[in-house]
Amino acid sequence: MTMAEHSGIALVTGASRGIGAAVARALAEQGARVAAVDVRAEELDALAVEFGHTGLSTHAVDVTDAEAVEALVDRVERELGPVDTLVNVAGVLRSAPVVDLTDEDWAATFAVNANGVFHTSRAAARRMSERRRGCIVTVGSNAAGVPRTRMAAYAASKAAATMFTKCLGLELAEFGIRCNVVSPGSTDTAMQRELWTDTQGPQQIIDGNPAAFRVGIPLGRLADPADIADAVLFLASDRARHITMHDLYVDGGATLRA
């Protein structure tokens, strides 16, 4: 991709670590001015220092707060310019059997993974539709399309975010605004590592677990956050100008595209 393909303003949520940080980095390296958003203020500051991007600004905002999100988008557009690209990455995972899930677990998961996507996308879409340009990419999960044990809240919230993004894409198509989803499988992030109980965690994921009805990864490796960022950059670029309401699985074949 050329620098010009991502030379506008991009807002990335969940940008302090993992996939979000990889997306923010990649967009900045492609020439975009990036508004990196997360609730982890110190990690955001460390990201800005580490990579030294003059085109990267940090914003400690909770995407579950609708008013704070509206104020954020207003500030970004006032200080940086019109948001051309929104990438929804912010997410949480509460792993437990359904019978052990608490009301708080369920509500907290949907507050970030579904409500957060709604808040940021609505705020961006209102402004993009007036300008008749822009694109939105939501980072979902392959768990949205394949049942997982101990991941009901996460999978359901990601399924909600995925369908919301597709519906939004249908509504915004008349304005030339594209809305797509990137659905990663197991990716080497802090969230993923929290699920591992020993050093065999990565290999167990690659091999699969019949007892948990989980297929392994045919390509024989976990994804790197940069693999997901590359897919996001493609869907946010002019090379994907005729792609909207699409759900791109980036999981090494783990779901057998069920």
Number of C-alpha atoms within 10 A of each C-alpha: 11 9 12 12 17 24 17 20 24 29 29 26 30 27 30 27 20 21 25 27 24 20 29 29 22 19 30 24 17 18 18 24 24 32 26 28 29 24 17 16 15 11 17 23 16 13 21 18 12 9 12 10 16 11 16 22 18 21 20 19 19 20 28 20 15 17 12 16 22 16 12 22 20 18 13 19 15 10 10 17 15 20 24 23 27 24 29 28 26 26 23 18 22 18 17 16 12 13 7 10 16 12 9 10 18 18 13 18 23 24 19 23 30 24 21 25 29 22 20 26 24 16 19 24 25 11 18 23 17 9 14 14 19 25 26 28 29 27 28 33 26 25 22 21 18 14 14 15 15 17 19 21 24 27 24 20 27 27 21 19 26 29 16 19 28 20 13 21 24 15 15 22 16 11 15 18 24 29 32 26 27 24 23 24 21 25 22 17 15 11 16 14 15 11 12 13 8 8 9 9 15 19 14 13 19 19 16 17 12 9 7 10 11 17 16 22 23 15 12 14 18 20 19 16 20 19 17 25 23 15 20 24 21 14 25 27 16 14 12 12 14 9 13 23 20 17 21 19 21 20 24 20 16 24 19 12 11 8
